[in-house]
Amino acid sequence: MRRKCFRTLLCAAALLLFPVSARSLPERLSPDPVQAANDFITGLTGGSPAALGYTADASDLVSIGKLVLEGRHGEAMNKVGEF
C-alpha cells in the first residue's frame, strides 16, 4: 500500500513540477509581402524581380505583395506593369 501511495504522490509531484511552457504552442506565421511579391512577379514574368530590375523600390514590392496576399491579383498585375 505504501508503495502505491508513494508512486501516486511521485506522479502528482511530477505533473505539478512539469513546466507549462514545455508544451509550446504552435507559432503563428505572418505572411511576408515582399516574398509574396517576388513569387508573384517570378510566376507572372518567368524571371526573378532582381533580374528584371524590380528591386529598386522596396515599397512597391511591399504594395504588390499586400495586393497578392489580399487576393487582388488584377491590381497586382497592373502594379507590376507600372514598374
Backbone bond lengths (Angstrom), bond angles and torsions (degrees), N, CA, C in turn:
res aa  C-N    CA-C-N  psi(-1)  N-CA   C-N-CA  omega(-1)  CA-C   N-CA-C  phi
1 M - - - 1.452 - - 1.522 110.32 -
2 R 1.338 114.61 -41.74 1.458 119.11 -179.67 1.525 111.87 -60.87
3 R 1.328 114.95 -39.20 1.454 120.16 -178.31 1.526 110.92 -65.89
4 K 1.314 116.89 -40.72 1.463 121.88 179.95 1.529 110.20 -65.47
5 C 1.323 116.68 -41.34 1.462 121.47 179.23 1.529 110.54 -65.87
6 F 1.344 115.80 -40.28 1.460 119.68 179.31 1.529 110.67 -64.44
7 R 1.324 116.20 -42.08 1.459 121.13 179.48 1.528 110.90 -63.09
8 T 1.311 116.80 -40.85 1.462 121.29 178.74 1.520 110.84 -64.43
9 L 1.329 116.29 -44.66 1.465 120.18 178.08 1.527 111.70 -64.20
10 L 1.324 116.51 -38.35 1.456 120.88 179.10 1.532 110.93 -64.73
11 C 1.317 116.72 -42.43 1.473 120.58 177.77 1.522 111.23 -65.50
12 A 1.313 116.89 -41.26 1.466 120.48 179.04 1.524 110.64 -64.68
13 A 1.323 117.12 -40.97 1.467 120.49 178.90 1.523 110.66 -65.72
14 A 1.319 116.85 -39.10 1.462 120.31 179.22 1.525 110.64 -63.86
15 L 1.316 116.89 -40.00 1.466 120.09 178.84 1.520 111.74 -67.07
16 L 1.317 116.66 -38.38 1.460 119.93 179.55 1.521 112.26 -71.49
17 L 1.327 116.48 -34.74 1.454 120.15 -177.78 1.525 112.81 -85.85
18 F 1.317 117.19 -13.11 1.456 121.16 178.90 1.521 108.73 -67.46
19 P 1.316 118.23 121.38 1.469 119.60 -176.30 1.523 112.04 -66.12
20 V 1.294 114.72 138.64 1.461 120.31 179.96 1.519 110.15 -66.25
21 S 1.317 117.44 -31.89 1.458 120.80 -177.67 1.518 112.70 -70.22
22 A 1.314 117.96 -11.39 1.456 119.55 178.58 1.520 110.64 -65.94
23 R 1.309 116.45 -28.33 1.462 120.16 175.45 1.523 107.21 -90.91
24 S 1.309 115.56 87.15 1.461 119.42 -175.22 1.524 110.68 -73.64
25 L 1.289 114.42 144.32 1.452 120.81 176.40 1.518 108.82 -82.60
26 P 1.318 117.70 149.18 1.459 118.67 178.72 1.528 110.68 -64.77
27 E 1.322 114.88 140.15 1.458 119.17 -179.92 1.520 109.91 -72.12
28 R 1.291 114.19 142.71 1.454 118.96 176.70 1.524 107.24 -95.99
29 L 1.298 116.15 117.17 1.450 121.34 -176.74 1.517 110.13 -89.23
30 S 1.300 114.87 136.79 1.459 118.94 175.75 1.522 108.04 -102.83
31 P 1.317 117.28 137.49 1.459 120.09 -178.14 1.526 111.37 -67.83
32 D 1.309 115.21 145.98 1.462 122.29 -179.56 1.526 108.76 -97.99
33 P 1.342 118.18 112.63 1.463 119.62 -177.43 1.524 113.50 -65.04
34 V 1.329 117.89 -32.38 1.469 119.52 179.76 1.524 110.26 -67.64
35 Q 1.328 116.86 -42.44 1.463 119.72 178.16 1.521 110.73 -66.71
36 A 1.324 117.18 -37.69 1.465 120.27 176.97 1.524 110.27 -62.48
37 A 1.334 117.00 -41.17 1.469 120.68 177.98 1.521 110.69 -65.57
38 N 1.331 116.89 -42.74 1.467 119.99 178.41 1.520 111.30 -60.02
39 D 1.330 116.69 -45.58 1.460 120.86 179.20 1.524 111.05 -64.26
40 F 1.325 116.95 -41.11 1.464 121.53 -179.24 1.529 110.53 -64.51
41 I 1.322 116.94 -46.97 1.467 120.59 -178.67 1.526 110.58 -66.28
42 T 1.329 117.08 -39.83 1.463 120.25 177.87 1.520 110.72 -63.97
43 G 1.321 117.48 -42.35 1.458 120.53 178.32 1.515 112.81 -68.16
44 L 1.309 116.93 -34.33 1.468 121.64 -177.42 1.521 111.85 -76.28
45 T 1.326 116.58 -43.30 1.465 120.28 -172.90 1.520 113.92 -103.64
46 G 1.326 117.30 -19.53 1.454 120.20 -177.50 1.514 113.27 86.29
47 G 1.311 117.22 -2.69 1.465 120.93 178.32 1.512 110.17 -126.99
48 S 1.312 115.20 155.23 1.462 118.22 179.87 1.521 109.99 -72.96
49 P 1.324 117.71 151.21 1.466 120.48 179.56 1.524 112.77 -58.52
50 A 1.331 116.99 -34.33 1.466 119.56 179.20 1.524 110.48 -66.04
51 A 1.328 116.67 -41.46 1.463 120.24 179.73 1.522 111.36 -68.54
52 L 1.317 116.63 -30.01 1.463 120.66 -179.71 1.521 112.41 -86.76
53 G 1.324 116.96 -6.60 1.463 120.51 179.39 1.516 113.75 82.83
54 Y 1.330 117.73 21.54 1.464 121.62 -178.09 1.522 113.36 -88.26
55 T 1.303 118.26 -0.63 1.463 119.43 -175.05 1.518 112.83 -90.43
56 A 1.318 117.53 8.23 1.462 120.32 -177.27 1.521 111.86 -65.85
57 D 1.319 117.41 -38.85 1.462 120.61 -176.66 1.525 109.60 -120.42
58 A 1.317 115.87 105.25 1.468 120.72 -177.33 1.520 111.91 -66.43
59 S 1.332 118.03 -29.65 1.467 119.40 -179.19 1.526 110.99 -66.28
60 D 1.337 117.25 -33.23 1.464 119.46 175.66 1.524 111.05 -67.83
61 L 1.329 116.50 -39.40 1.464 119.21 177.03 1.519 111.02 -63.10
62 V 1.321 117.08 -40.06 1.465 120.77 179.01 1.520 110.05 -64.23
63 S 1.328 117.50 -42.86 1.469 119.48 -179.09 1.524 110.94 -67.15
64 I 1.335 117.86 -37.35 1.470 120.47 175.79 1.523 109.69 -65.02
65 G 1.317 116.56 -43.82 1.462 120.32 179.56 1.512 112.68 -62.07
66 K 1.327 117.12 -39.50 1.469 120.02 178.00 1.521 110.92 -65.20
67 L 1.329 116.91 -39.90 1.466 119.89 177.53 1.525 110.63 -63.17
68 V 1.322 116.58 -42.06 1.467 120.68 179.34 1.522 110.41 -63.76
69 L 1.333 117.05 -44.73 1.464 120.44 -178.93 1.518 112.25 -66.22
70 E 1.336 117.30 -26.98 1.464 121.18 177.09 1.523 111.84 -83.59
71 G 1.340 117.01 -6.29 1.460 120.72 179.07 1.517 113.70 86.44
72 R 1.306 117.70 12.25 1.469 121.83 -178.81 1.530 108.67 -96.78
73 H 1.341 115.26 70.51 1.454 121.34 -172.75 1.529 112.83 -70.68
74 G 1.304 118.19 -33.18 1.460 120.75 178.07 1.516 111.74 -62.28
75 E 1.313 115.48 -45.18 1.465 119.62 178.06 1.525 110.83 -66.06
76 A 1.325 116.51 -35.12 1.465 119.94 177.84 1.524 110.57 -65.97
77 M 1.350 117.05 -39.09 1.465 120.07 176.94 1.521 110.69 -63.81
78 N 1.327 117.43 -40.98 1.464 120.37 177.11 1.523 110.85 -62.06
79 K 1.317 116.11 -39.65 1.468 120.58 -179.87 1.533 110.45 -65.97
80 V 1.340 116.72 -38.34 1.467 120.36 176.60 1.525 109.33 -64.38
81 G 1.319 116.80 -39.31 1.468 120.74 178.72 1.514 113.20 -65.49
82 E 1.333 117.39 -25.83 1.462 121.17 179.63 1.522 112.67 -77.27
83 F 1.316 117.73 -12.96 1.468 120.28 -178.00 1.496 111.50 -60.20
